[in-house]
Amino acid sequence: LTGHLGRALSLSPSESMTVTFVISWYFPNLHLGFHGRVAQYYPAFDFPGEQGQLNRYYGTLYSSAEDAATRLIDRFDELYEGTVAWRDTWYDSTLPYWFLDRVLNSASALASNTCLRFEDGRFWGWEGVDCCPGTCTHVYGYTQSIGRLFPELERDLRERVDYGKALDPSGCISFRGGPLPQEADNGWAIDGQCMVILRTLREHQMSADSSFLGRIWPQVKVALAALMARDLNSDGILDGPQFNTLDSAWYGEIAWTSGLYNAALRAGEQMALELGEARFAKRCRILLDRGKDRLNRDLFNGEYYANHVDPNHLDSVNSGSGCHIDQMLGQGWAFHVGLGEEFSGTETRKALKSLWRYNFSPDVAVYRKEYKQGRWFAMAGDAGLLMCTFPQPDWSFEQSAGKVKGKAYTGYLNECMAGFEYQVAGHMIWEGMVEEGLAITRAIHDRYDSAVRNPFNEIECGDHYARNMSSYGVFVAVSG
């Protein structure tokens, strides 16, 4: 024993007393530890302060741990009653208790060292605790918890980072918020860029008025134009290298990145129409109509959406004709901003049924016995939705690896990662596959049962992984 805190009480028979302790702290100085491996990979990363040294936002609100405790005591009734009201309202529901737990638990990443707020008020996050910096656009692009529960944080990201310090004159949004010349196209990530556009519409919808959108619209147009420039044939399908959240550039006609592009075009059209920019809206619409036609005519194989691999880049990672978990990420995202009917159709529902048929496993060990590469986020006996399976004879996991077999970003295709699974579960529910969507959500819940793992720490690349805050999107879908 090195110390203790207590109160001495005298109780008569049948008498009770309540004792409240306040635990407070004050560590305003923050050092992100950009040294060693991190400094090697991100030498040009841009931070306030020197060598990652800066201060926390709460240092501007309190002067000491005693000050924090005193002010907590002064507001205790207000804060306690507000907390209890939130809890009671959240659980006063016809939805299953386990479901309410699971879709909210991952939001606790905001209270972990995954997420920080700098002295100037800027919101910033790792992908997971101390792992991969820069509030990465193609990780945080999956999240719904922040934008729905704390929308001011997402608006801050859009204004100060994505359309601020991270926006290149060409319209490229650096996916880690700073210059990264060693990564694809100076930090270009095609999926992250598309999701920034979709998140912009969501943040506008979560605003009290149009002032937020009005301030950033010129930059939104530049970012959208940069996406259109990657559509070389103006056919609604992206061309060239498409660096993405699986940490490599894919080549060819890629169903999921072009699907995201189409959803971003639809969001751009919506915002342009609201601001009276009919000409820009028409430009988005022309490309969108062509893209939807090509996706459903050329990239839908009768069961699901697949890729046309560029024969000049067979050495690159590509899921090919595999059944990939994110093949309809854009369509699913569109439901979250009220545009889902634009993409909902026979092909989409068939593809969702194929994901259920080919990728959901009641015991992933059966699949992983054959496909050994990749991390075991779902263990033997666990159910999960696998990232990619290969039902067609013309493509295989070995081919998907190109010339990088054995690298981590090839093994991704064999894993079960909750952030991806949640987005599919939500999309299924939007499209009427409620039982399947709930089953996928329940599989994640069971994997993180407190008997075996920390139910608040859904891991991927690091603890309290940010992408898992896509879970709140399942709640939004169930709510209609």
C-alpha positions in Angstrom: 0.0 0.0 0.0 1.4 3.4 -1.0 -1.5 5.6 -0.2 -5.2 5.6 0.5 -8.2 7.9 0.6 -11.1 7.5 3.0 -13.7 8.9 5.3 -14.5 7.9 8.8 -18.2 7.5 9.5 -20.3 6.6 12.5 -23.5 4.8 11.6 -26.4 3.9 13.9 -28.3 0.6 13.3 -30.3 0.8 9.9 -28.7 4.2 9.1 -27.0 4.8 5.8 -24.9 7.5 4.4 -23.5 8.3 0.9 -19.9 9.4 0.5 -18.8 11.0 -2.8 -15.1 11.2 -3.8 -13.8 13.4 -6.6 -10.8 12.1 -8.5 -9.3 14.9 -10.6 -6.1 15.5 -12.5 -4.3 18.2 -14.4 -1.7 17.2 -17.0 -2.0 20.0 -19.5 1.3 19.4 -21.3 1.0 16.8 -24.1 3.8 15.1 -25.9 2.7 12.9 -28.8 6.0 11.0 -28.9 6.8 11.5 -32.6 10.1 9.7 -32.4 11.6 6.4 -33.6 9.2 4.5 -35.8 6.6 7.2 -36.0 9.1 9.9 -36.9 10.6 7.6 -39.6 7.2 7.1 -41.3 5.9 10.7 -40.8 8.9 13.0 -40.9 7.0 15.9 -42.4 3.9 15.7 -40.2 2.7 19.2 -39.2 1.9 19.9 -35.5 1.6 23.0 -33.4 4.5 23.2 -31.0 8.0 21.8 -31.5 8.6 18.1 -32.0 5.1 17.1 -31.0 5.1 19.2 -27.8 1.8 21.0 -27.3 -0.9 21.5 -24.7 -4.3 20.1 -24.0 -7.5 22.1 -24.5 -8.5 21.5 -20.9 -5.5 23.4 -19.8 -7.2 26.5 -21.0 -10.3 25.7 -18.9 -8.7 24.7 -15.5 -5.7 25.9 -13.7 -5.0 22.9 -11.5 -6.4 19.5 -10.4 -7.9 21.3 -7.4 -9.6 23.8 -9.7 -11.1 21.0 -11.7 -12.4 19.3 -8.6 -13.8 22.4 -7.2 -15.7 23.3 -10.4 -16.9 19.7 -10.7 -18.4 20.0 -7.1 -20.0 23.3 -8.0 -21.7 21.7 -11.0 -22.2 18.2 -9.6 -26.0 18.1 -9.5 -26.2 19.5 -13.1 -23.6 17.1 -14.5 -24.9 14.0 -12.6 -28.5 14.6 -13.5 -27.6 15.2 -17.1 -25.6 11.9 -17.2 -28.4 10.0 -15.6 -30.9 11.5 -18.0 -28.8 10.5 -21.0 -28.5 6.9 -19.7 -32.2 6.5 -18.8 -33.2 8.0 -22.2 -30.8 5.8 -24.1 -32.0 2.5 -22.5 -35.7 3.4 -22.4 -36.1 1.7 -25.8 -37.8 -1.3 -27.5 -34.4 -2.2 -28.9 -32.4 -5.0 -27.2 -30.3 -4.0 -24.3 -27.2 -5.7 -25.8 -27.7 -3.8 -29.1 -27.9 -0.4 -27.2 -24.7 -1.3 -25.4 -22.8 -2.4 -28.4 -23.6 0.5 -30.8 -22.7 3.1 -28.1 -19.7 1.4 -26.4 -17.3 2.3 -29.2 -17.9 6.0 -28.7 -15.9 5.7 -25.6 -12.8 6.0 -27.9 -13.4 9.7 -27.6 -12.6 9.5 -23.9 -9.4 7.4 -24.5 -6.0 8.5 -25.8 -7.1 7.8 -29.3 -8.7 11.2 -29.4 -7.2 14.5 -28.3 -8.1 18.2 -28.3 -5.2 20.6 -28.7 -4.9 23.9 -26.8 -6.3 25.9 -29.8 -9.5 23.7 -29.6 -8.6 21.6 -32.6 -9.9 18.0 -32.5 -7.3 15.4 -33.5 -7.1 11.7 -33.3 -4.8 8.7 -33.8 -6.4 5.7 -35.6 -5.9 3.8 -32.4 -4.1 4.7 -29.2 -0.6 6.0 -30.2 -1.0 4.3 -33.7 -1.1 6.1 -37.0 -1.6 9.9 -36.6 -3.6 12.6 -38.2 -7.4 12.0 -37.8 -7.1 9.8 -40.9 -9.8 10.6 -43.4 -10.3 7.0 -44.5 -10.6 5.8 -40.9 -12.7 8.5 -39.4 -14.7 8.6 -42.6 -16.5 5.4 -41.4 -17.5 6.9 -38.1 -21.0 8.1 -37.3 -20.7 8.5 -33.5 -18.8 11.7 -33.6 -20.9 13.4 -36.2 -24.2 12.5 -34.6 -23.3 13.0 -30.9 -20.7 15.8 -31.1 -21.2 17.4 -34.5 -19.1 20.4 -33.6 -16.0 18.3 -33.5 -16.6 17.1 -37.1 -17.3 20.6 -38.3 -14.0 21.7 -36.7 -12.3 18.9 -38.7 -13.8 20.0 -41.9 -13.0 23.7 -41.6 -9.7 23.7 -39.9 -8.1 20.5 -41.3 -9.7 18.9 -44.4 -10.6 22.2 -46.1 -7.9 24.1 -44.3 -4.3 22.9 -43.6 -4.8 19.6 -45.5 -6.2 21.0 -48.7 -3.6 21.1 -51.5 -4.1 23.7 -54.3 -4.9 20.8 -56.6 -7.9 19.9 -54.5 -6.2 16.9 -52.9 -7.0 16.5 -49.2 -4.1 15.0 -47.4 -5.6 12.0 -45.6 -3.5 12.6 -42.4 -3.9 16.3 -42.2 -0.3 17.1 -43.2 2.1 16.7 -46.1 3.2 13.0 -46.6 5.4 12.9 -49.7 6.3 9.3 -49.0 2.7 8.1 -49.4 0.6 7.8 -52.6 0.3 11.1 -54.4 1.4 13.3 -51.6 -1.2 11.9 -49.2 -4.0 11.4 -51.6 -6.5 8.7 -50.5 -9.4 8.3 -52.8 -11.8 6.8 -50.3 -10.9 9.3 -47.6 -11.5 12.2 -50.1 -14.9 10.9 -51.1 -16.0 10.4 -47.5 -14.9 13.9 -46.6 -17.5 15.1 -49.1 -20.2 12.9 -47.7 -19.3 13.9 -44.1 -19.5 17.6 -45.2 -23.2 17.1 -46.2 -23.8 15.3 -42.9 -22.2 18.1 -40.9 -24.3 20.6 -42.8 -27.5 18.6 -42.0 -26.4 18.5 -38.3 -26.0 22.3 -38.3 -28.5 24.9 -37.1 -28.3 26.8 -40.4 -26.4 27.0 -43.7 -23.5 29.2 -42.4 -21.1 26.2 -42.1 -21.7 25.1 -45.6 -21.5 28.6 -47.0 -18.1 29.1 -45.4 -16.5 26.0 -46.9 -18.4 25.5 -50.2 -15.6 27.0 -52.4 -13.2 24.4 -51.0 -15.7 21.6 -51.3 -16.0 22.4 -55.0 -12.2 22.3 -55.4 -12.1 18.9 -53.6 -14.9 17.5 -55.8 -13.2 18.8 -58.9 -10.1 16.9 -57.9 -12.2 13.7 -57.7 -13.7 14.4 -61.2 -10.2 14.9 -62.6 -9.5 11.2 -61.6 -12.4 10.2 -63.8 -10.4 10.5 -67.0 -13.2 9.3 -69.3 -16.0 11.2 -67.5 -17.9 8.0 -67.2 -18.4 8.0 -63.5 -15.7 5.4 -62.9 -12.3 6.4 -61.3 -9.1 5.7 -63.1 -5.4 5.5 -62.2 -3.9 4.7 -58.8 -6.5 4.6 -56.0 -4.8 4.6 -52.7 -7.1 3.5 -49.9 -7.6 2.5 -46.3 -6.1 -1.0 -47.1 -2.8 0.9 -47.3 -2.0 0.4 -51.0 -2.9 1.8 -54.4 -5.4 -0.4 -56.3 -5.6 -0.1 -60.1 -8.4 -0.7 -62.5 -12.2 -0.2 -62.2 -12.7 -0.6 -58.5 -16.4 -1.1 -57.4 -16.0 0.3 -53.9 -14.0 3.4 -54.7 -16.1 4.3 -57.7 -19.2 3.6 -55.6 -17.9 6.1 -53.1 -17.2 8.6 -55.9 -20.8 8.3 -57.1 -22.1 8.9 -53.6 -19.8 11.9 -53.3 -21.1 13.2 -56.6 -24.7 12.9 -55.3 -23.8 14.7 -52.1 -22.1 17.4 -54.1 -25.2 17.8 -56.2 -27.4 18.1 -53.1 -25.2 20.8 -51.6 -24.9 22.7 -54.8 -28.7 22.7 -55.3 -29.2 24.0 -51.8 -26.8 26.9 -52.5 -28.3 27.7 -55.9 -25.4 26.4 -57.9 -27.4 24.7 -60.6 -24.5 24.5 -63.1 -22.2 22.6 -60.7 -25.1 20.4 -59.6 -25.8 19.5 -63.2 -22.1 18.6 -63.7 -22.3 16.2 -60.7 -25.6 14.7 -62.0 -24.2 13.9 -65.5 -21.2 12.0 -64.1 -23.4 10.3 -61.5 -25.9 9.0 -64.0 -23.1 7.6 -66.1 -21.4 6.1 -63.0 -24.5 4.4 -61.8 -25.1 2.9 -65.2 -21.6 1.6 -65.5 -21.5 0.2 -61.9 -24.7 -1.8 -62.4 -24.0 -2.8 -66.0 -20.3 -3.5 -66.0 -19.1 -4.1 -62.4 -22.1 -6.1 -61.1 -21.4 -9.8 -61.9 -24.9 -11.0 -61.3 -24.3 -11.6 -57.6 -22.2 -8.7 -56.3 -20.0 -5.8 -57.3 -16.5 -6.7 -58.3 -13.4 -5.1 -59.9 -11.9 -5.0 -63.4 -8.2 -5.3 -62.6 -5.8 -3.2 -64.7 -3.7 -5.8 -66.6 -0.7 -3.4 -66.4 -0.7 -3.5 -62.6 -1.1 -7.2 -61.7 1.7 -6.8 -59.2 -0.6 -4.5 -57.0 -3.0 -5.6 -54.3 -6.6 -6.0 -55.7 -9.5 -8.1 -54.6 -10.4 -8.7 -58.2 -13.6 -10.6 -58.6 -13.6 -11.3 -54.9 -16.7 -10.5 -52.7 -15.3 -7.5 -50.8 -16.9 -6.1 -47.7 -16.8 -2.5 -48.8 -18.1 -3.0 -52.4 -21.2 -0.8 -51.5 -19.7 1.5 -48.9 -20.8 4.6 -50.9 -24.3 3.3 -51.3 -24.5 2.6 -47.5 -23.0 6.0 -46.7 -25.7 7.7 -48.9 -28.4 6.4 -46.5 -26.9 8.3 -43.7 -27.3 11.6 -45.5 -30.8 10.9 -46.8 -29.7 9.9 -50.4 -30.0 6.2 -50.1 -32.9 5.8 -52.5 -30.6 7.0 -55.3 -28.6 3.8 -55.1 -31.1 1.3 -53.6 -32.0 -1.3 -56.2 -32.1 -5.0 -57.2 -28.4 -5.2 -57.7 -27.6 -3.6 -54.3 -29.8 -6.0 -52.4 -28.4 -9.0 -54.3 -24.9 -7.9 -53.4 -25.8 -7.6 -49.7 -27.2 -11.1 -49.8 -24.0 -12.3 -51.4 -22.0 -10.7 -48.6 -24.2 -12.6 -46.1 -23.8 -15.8 -48.1 -20.1 -15.7 -48.8 -18.5 -13.6 -46.1 -20.5 -14.2 -42.9 -19.1 -17.1 -40.9 -20.5 -18.5 -37.6 -16.9 -19.7 -36.9 -14.1 -17.8 -38.7 -11.6 -20.5 -37.8 -12.9 -22.7 -40.6 -11.9 -20.0 -43.2 -8.7 -18.9 -41.4 -7.4 -22.5 -41.3 -7.1 -22.2 -45.1 -6.2 -18.5 -45.3 -3.7 -18.0 -42.6 -2.4 -14.5 -43.4 -3.8 -11.6 -41.5 -4.6 -10.7 -37.9 -7.0 -12.6 -35.7 -9.5 -10.0 -34.6 -12.0 -12.8 -34.5 -10.7 -16.0 -32.9 -11.7 -19.7 -33.3 -15.3 -20.0 -32.3 -16.1 -16.4 -33.0 -18.5 -15.3 -35.7 -17.8 -12.5 -38.1 -18.1 -10.9 -41.5 -14.8 -11.6 -43.4 -13.3 -8.8 -45.4 -13.1 -10.7 -48.7 -13.9 -14.1 -50.0 -13.3 -15.5 -53.5 -16.4 -17.4 -54.8 -15.4 -16.9 -58.5 -12.9 -19.3 -60.1 -11.1 -16.5 -62.0 -9.5 -14.9 -59.0 -8.0 -16.0 -55.7 -6.4 -14.7 -52.5 -3.0 -15.5 -54.0 -3.7 -13.3 -57.0 -5.0 -10.5 -54.9 -1.6 -10.2 -53.2 0.2 -9.3 -56.5 3.9 -9.3 -55.7 3.5 -8.2 -52.1 2.5 -11.6 -50.6 3.1 -11.8 -46.9 2.7 -8.0 -46.3 0.1 -7.0 -43.8 -2.1 -5.2 -46.2 -2.7 -8.4 -48.2 -3.7 -10.2 -45.0 -6.3 -7.5 -44.3 -8.6 -9.4 -46.8 -8.8 -12.4 -44.4 -9.6 -10.5 -41.2 -12.8 -9.5 -39.4 -12.6 -5.8 -38.5 -15.6 -4.4 -36.6 -15.6 -0.9 -38.2 -16.1 -2.4 -41.7 -18.7 -5.0 -40.3 -20.8 -2.2 -38.7 -21.1 -0.3 -41.9 -22.4 -3.4 -43.8 -24.8 -4.2 -40.9 -26.2 -0.7 -41.1 -26.6 -0.9 -44.9 -28.4 -4.2 -44.6 -30.8 -2.8 -42.1 -31.5 0.2 -44.4 -32.2 -2.2 -47.2 -34.6 -4.4 -45.2 -32.2 -7.2 -44.2 -32.8 -6.5 -40.5 -32.1 -9.9 -39.1 -28.8 -10.2 -41.0 -27.7 -6.7 -39.9 -28.5 -7.5 -36.3 -26.7 -10.9 -36.5 -23.5 -9.2 -37.7 -23.8 -6.6 -34.9 -24.4 -9.4 -32.4 -21.4 -11.3 -33.6 -19.2 -8.3 -32.8 -20.9 -7.9 -29.4 -20.2 -11.5 -28.6 -16.6 -11.2 -29.6 -16.3 -8.3 -27.1 -18.2 -10.0 -24.3 -16.7 -8.9 -21.0 -16.0 -12.5 -20.1 -13.3 -12.6 -22.7 -12.4 -9.1 -23.8 -12.8 -5.4 -22.9 -16.2 -4.5 -24.3 -15.1 -0.9 -24.6 -12.0 -1.6 -26.6 -12.7 -2.8 -30.1 -9.2 -3.1 -31.6 -7.9 -2.9 -35.2 -4.6 -1.2 -35.7 -4.3 0.0 -32.1 -6.6 0.0 -29.0 -9.9 1.9 -29.0 -9.8 2.0 -32.8 -11.6 5.0 -34.2 -13.2 3.2 -37.2 -15.4 1.2 -34.9 -17.3 4.4 -34.1 -19.2 3.4 -37.3 -21.3 1.4 -34.8 -23.6 4.3 -34.2 -24.6 4.2 -37.8 -26.3 0.8 -37.1 -28.4 2.6 -34.5 -29.3 5.3 -37.0 -30.3 2.6 -39.5 -32.5 0.8 -37.0 -34.1 4.1 -36.1 -35.1 4.6 -39.8 
